[in-house]
Amino acid sequence: MKQIKRNASLIAASALLFGLAVPLTASAADTEPLEWTKCEGTGLDPRQRCATLSVPMNYADPGGRKIDIVLSRLPSEKPSARRGALLMIPGGPGGDSLAGPSETGRHLPRSVRDAYDLIGFAPRGNSPSTPVSCDFDRSDLARTKLLPWPAAGGSVAENMAAARRMSDACARAGDELLQHVSTKNNARDIDRIRAALGERKLSAWGVSYGTYVGAAYREMFPRRTDRIVLDSNDHPDPVQGQRAWLAAFEVGVEDNFPEFAKWASRPGNPHRLARSAAEVRPLFLRLAARLDRTPIPWPGSNPEELNGNVLRQTMLDGFYDPADGYPAVAELMLAAKKGTVPPAPQAPPDPVLRNYAAVVAATVCNDAAWPRSAAVYRKDVATGRLKYPLTAGMPRNAMVCAAWPWQPKEPPVRVTDRGPSDVLLIQNERDVATPLSGALKLREALGRRAVMVTNDATGHGAYLDNGTTCGDTLVSRFLATGERPRKDTDCH
């Protein structure tokens, strides 16, 4: 999370304030030439290549320890039409876009593939870049632990204990990099990527958490951006930044549940749950409450039972992508009604989950300090359970940040309306993880710098994913030609 520095005196003042002895932007002289080699992985475009970039672990000490950032590149399909590089900024925290040039790139229109080299990367801390990891207990890698669902009665005691346990595991890891994984440092790494690619300016497509990173880069390096697409947009308020990632789920689930209810009551649906949409919500709440009282054993799962929070987490996960997610939620509800369970879901290997969980913890906790008092979370969770029963207080509860062993090293990013007008926001109306209400706050913060396209659509991920043909066309046109809608636009 970064701020614009407009002249030498402001740069110097900022360096004193934040302890940064680094230039505003990186140049090619700051980086070594990239050596592009064959990428690891299957199903990739044979033209995609990968390289490793060395960057400072701590930008306040640029001559100190270096870490690796792994990049991928798919070159422009028409060099004579090439405009520059389009960086795919992944969501998460904890995601990477290394396969993006091949996997997502094949869905881009030819005009965009001609205009850009497509660039993916694994952000700092994410394997195969220099990874971070904490020796979390396997039970703490469960989805219902990584997101802080309170106990059935609303108690936060186990969440506070988990926060201390997981924070201690990170402290024991002894890896200083854990203190330097943050949104602002992700943005600084992006400018090193730009310089290493030899680009004077960089275009970018940020998705989900990537919109926050993209906004940070745009704020910190405004003269280094070309065309910026922010897709499925995070709330930008730095005051809420410490907990907005979780808070978004309360509104996001409420925005989405009516669509799920209509789908789940549709005649002819093999996963039909009720005769009318109005019956689906009380059915879900009754099932969750019953599973709170009497969980069903579920061997092979983590945890090894189907309880109310597992059902709630399945709902939340399922709302990301209605095409596959709605059936998964309905199947679990139908099984729970019968007192049975489906086959245990497949989970990534524990080392992969530990890397992911450590990146999430480090990013969210290093960006801004969280309350450390259990009383704060008890009060907030009780309020959330009454107002938003579908999410049962989880979005207001304590994560690992409630006991994080380190304090943030700098203030969070403040998004402003200063700088060139080169941003296009694309947003679905019904998005469980980045709801429209938060996206509108980002739109307001960007002011004249941005135009927003809103899809009448459901699901997370708008461009070339769960959006509309109209929205896809407008984003592709902007990337290929620079033409944006003259004003905020609704797509149906």
N, C-alpha and C positions, 0 to 999 in steps of 0.2 A: 504494500500500500504506500503510494508515493505521491510527492507533490512536485509541481512544476517549478523549476528554478530558471528565472528569466535573464539574469546577468551575472557577472563575475562576483559582485558583492553579495547577491543572494545565495549564490553557490557556496561562497565562503561561510556565510552565516549558517546555512544549512549544515555544512560539514561540522561546524562547531557544535550545533544543536544536537545532531544525531551521532556525532563521533565518526563521521564518514570522511576518509581521506581518499575519495575516489572522484574521477571526473563525472560530469553529467551524462555523457554518452561514451560508449566504447568505440574505438577505432580499430581498423584492421591491425594496427601495430600492437594492440593489446592481446591479440590472439595468434596462435600458430596456424599454419595452413591446415585445412581439413584433408584427411586422407579417406576417401570414399571406397568402401569395400562391400562385399556381398552381405546382406542382412541375414540374421538368423530368423528362422520361422518358416512356416509353410503357407502356401496359397498367396504369396506376395507377387506383385507384378515383377517380372524378371528384370525390369529396368530400375527398380528401386535399389538404392544403395544407402549404406549407413556409415556414420563417422562418429568420432568421439571428440568432444570439445572440453578443454580444461578451463575451469573458472575458479575464482576465489571462493573458498568456503565462507569466509567472512569479508564482506566488501569494505568493512572498516579497517581491515588489515590485508590489502590486496597482494602484498608480498608473502603472505603466510601460506598455510595449507591450501592445496588445490583439490578440487573434486572434479569428477567427470560427468558430463551431460552427453547422453547418446542421442544422436540425431538420425533422421531418415530423410531421403530426398527422392522425389520422382520428377524428372526434368520435364519442362514444357514440351508439349507434343508438336509445337510449331515455333521454333526459335525466332523466326522473323516476326511473330506476333507477341513474343514474350515481353511482359511488363515488369516482372520482378518475382519475388518469392511470397507465397501465401503460407503463413505459419498456422497450423492447426493446434489451438490451445485446448488441452483436454479438460474435462470436468473432474469432479472429485470433491475435495482433494484426494489424491491417491491414484488418479487415472493417468494413462499415457496415450500418446497418439502416434506411436512408432509405426503401427500398421495402417494408420489413417490414409497416407498417400495412396496406398494400394486398395484398401478396402472401401474407404469412403470416397476416394478419388474416382473410382470407376462409376460412381453415381453422379459426379459433377458433369455438367454439360461441356461439350467440346470447347466452347468459347472460353470457359474458365480454365480448362486444362491446357489450352493453348497459351493463355495469358500468364501463367505462373508455373514456376517450379513449386511443387507441393512439398511442404516441410512438416515432418512430425518430430516429436521428441519425448523423452522420458524426463519429467521435471526432477529437480534435485531431490534426492532421497528415494526416488522410485527406481527399483531395479529395472533394467540393467545399468542405468546410471549409478553413481556411487550410492549404495543403498543405506538406509537406516533400518534398524529393527530393535524391538524391545522383546524380552523373553516373557511375553504374556502367557498366562495360563490358557490352556485350550478352551476352558469354559468361558473365558473372557473374550474369545474370538467369535462367539455366537453373535448372530445379527441382533438378537435382543439384548446383548451386552454392549456391542459397539454403538448402538443407539440406546439411550438410557431409559428404558421402560421401567417405571416404578413397580413396586410389589402390588399384588392384587388389591390390597386395601389402600394403596396410595403411599405407603411408606417409602422414603428415600434412603433409609439406612444402608441397604445393600448397595445402592448406587454410590453413596459416599465411600463405602468400604472398597468398592471396585475402583473408584477413582484413585484412592490411596494406593491400592495394590498395583494398578497399572502404572501410576506415576513412579512408584518405587522401582518397577521393572525397567522403566526407561532410564532412571537415574543410575541403576546398576549397569546398564549397557555401557556407560562410560564413553559414549560417542559424542564428541563436541558438535558434530554436524546436526544433531537433534535440536540444538539451540539456534540453528541458522536456517531451518526450513520454514519459510514464511512467504506470504504473497508478495511482499516487496522484493525479497530476494529472487523469487521466480521471475518478476518483471526485470530485475537487473540481469538475470541469466538470459532472458530473451534479447536484451540489447547486445549481449555478447554473441548470441546466435546470429543476430542481424549483421554484426560486424564481421564475423567469421565467414558468412556467406558472401561478403563483399557488397552488400546492399546499402545504399544511402538511406532508403526508407523501406519499411516492412509493412506488408498487408497481413491481416490476421483474421481468423475465424475462431472465436472463442465460444465454447458451449458450457452452459451450467456454471460451475465454479470458474471455468475458463473465462466467463464474462467479467468476473471480478478481477482476475489476473489481467485480462485485456484492458479493462478500464484503468487498472493501476499502471500498466505500461503506457497507455495513452496519456495518463496524468503526469507521469514522471519523465517521459521522453516524447513530448508532443511534436517535436520537429522531426521525429524519426518514424512517423506513421504515415501510411498511404491510405488504404481502404480497410476499414475495420468493421467486421460483422460480429455482433454480440447476439447470441442465440440461446434463449431460455435463461432469462436474466436474473441475477442475484440482486437482493436488496443492497443498496450502496451505503446506508447510513453507518458511519464509523462508530457511533454510539451504540447501535444495535449490532455492530459487526461481530462482537464476541459471541452472540447467541442467535443471530438471525438465521444461520444455516439450519438450526433445529426448529426455530420458531416458524419457519415457512411451512412446515408440514401440517400445522394446525389448519391453516387456511387452505393449503393445497388439497388436503384430503376432503375438506368440506366442499371445495369447488368441484371435485371429481366424483364424489359418491353418488350424486343424482344420476350421472351418466351411467355409472355401473349399475345402479338400481334399475334404470330403464332397460339396459341390456339383459340383466339377470331375471327380468320378469317377462321378457318377450316370448310370445307363443312360438313354438318350433325350436327354441334354443335348447340344445341337448343338455346344457348346464343350467336350465331354468331353476330358480330358487323359490319363486313366489308368483302368485297370479297377478299382482300389481306392484308397481315400483314403490308405492308407499309401505309395503310390507317388508322390503329388503333391509332397511336400516334397523328396525326393531329386531328382526331376525338376527342380524349380525351382532347387535349388542347383547342379545340373550345368549347366543352361542359363546361369545367372548367371556361373559360373566360365568357361564356354566363351566367353561374350561379353566377359568380362574379358580373355581372351587374344586373341580375334579379333572385334573389333566389326564390325558390319554397317553399311555406309554408309546414311545416312538423310537425304537432301537435304530441306531445308526445316525440319528440326527444330533444336532448340537443346539439346544439341550435335547436330551433323549426323551422328550415328552412334547405332546401338543398341548400347550397351555394357552391362556387368553392372549398373552403378549406375542406368542408365535403367530397366532391368527391375525392379530393387529399388524404385526410386521409384514406378514404375507400380503395383507391388503395394501399396505403402503408400497411395498415393492411392486405389486401387480399393477398399481395405477400408473407406473412409469410408462408402460407400453400396453395399451388396452388390447391389442390384437392377441398377444400371448398371455398377458397378465390377468385379464378378466377371467378367462377359463381356469387359470391356476387358482385364483382366489375362490371361485365357485366350487371347484373340485374339493378344495380343503374344507369349505363350509358343508358341502354335502356329506363328506366323510365324517366330519365332526357330528353332524346330526345323527348319524348311524352309530357313533361311538367307535369308528374305525379311523385308520390313517392310510394315506397313500404311501408308495415307496419313499424311503428317505431321500431328501434332495441331495444332489451332488454338491460338494463344497470344494473350493480350491485347496491345495495343500497348505498345511499350517504355516510353513515358511513364507508363502506368498501372502497369506492373511496377516502375518506379523509385520511384514514390510508395509502392506497397505495400512494397517491400523496405526503403525508408528508415524507414517506420513500424515494421516488424518490428524492424529493427536498433536504432532509438532506444529502443523500449519495452523490449526484452529487455536491452539493454546498460545503460540508465539505471536499471533496477530494481535491479540488483545487479552487483557487479564479478565478472568471470570471470578464471580463471587466464590468465597471459600467457606461460607457459613451454611451449614445444613438447614438452618432456619429459613434462609432465603429460598431455597429450593422447596422446602416443605410448603411454604406459603404459595409459591408460584404453581407448584404441581396441583395443590388443592383447587386453586382457581381454574387451572386448565382442565381438570377433570370435570368440573361442573359446566364449563362453557363449551368445551370440545370433547365430548365423551368418546368419540371414535378414536382419538389419539391418546386418551387416558392420562394426560399430563406429561407424556414423554418429551414433547418439544420444549418444556420449561425445566427439565430436570438436569441433574449434575452429570457432566461428562468427566473424563480424565482431567480436564482443565481445572476442575475444582480443587485439585491437589498438585497441579503441575509444579515440578521442582524449580523452574526458572521463571523469571519475569520477562515480559516482552521488552525487546531492546529498542523499539521505536514505536511511535504512534501508528495507528492504522491509517490506511489510505483515505483521503477525503476527495470524492469525485466532485468536480466543478464543471462550470460551463465555459471555462477559459480554454482557448486554443482553436485550431482549425475545425471546420465542420466536415468531418470525414467518417462519421459513425452511422451505421444502419443497425437498428435493433429489430429482431424478429422474435415473436412471442406467441405462444398458444394461450387461448383464454383459460383453458383448464389444464393446469400443469401442477402435479402433486408436489414437486420438489422446488420449483421456482415459480410460484404463483404470480398471476397477472398483477396483483396488488403491489408486490415487490418490484416487478419490472417497471411499473409506472413510476415508482420512486426513483429508479435509475434514469428513466427517461426525463423526469423533472430535473434531476441533478445535472444531467448533461446539457439541458437547455438547447440553445441554437446549434450546438455541435452535432446533434443527432436528429434522425427521423426514425419513427417506429412503425413497423408493420405488425398488426395483431391478427392472428388467425382465429377464426371460429373453429377451433379444433381442440382435441383432447389428447393429452400425453406429454411426456417430457422429451424435448428435442424437436425443434420446429423445422429447420431447413433440411430438406431431403429426408425427412424422417416422419414425424407425426403431424406435420403441418398441412398446408394446402398447396395446390398447384399454383394458385395466384401468388402466394408468399414465396414459393420456390422461384418463380419467374422473376419477381422483383429483386430478390437477393442475387440471383445469377447475373441479372443485367447490371446491377451495381458493381459486382466483382469484375465483370468482363469489360464494362464500358465506363464505370464511374457514375452512371446516371442513377439518381435516387428519386423516389417519389418526392414531389414538391412539399408535401405535408404528411402528417401521420395518416396511415391508411389501414382500413379494415379489409380483410380478405375472407371470403366465404367459400 
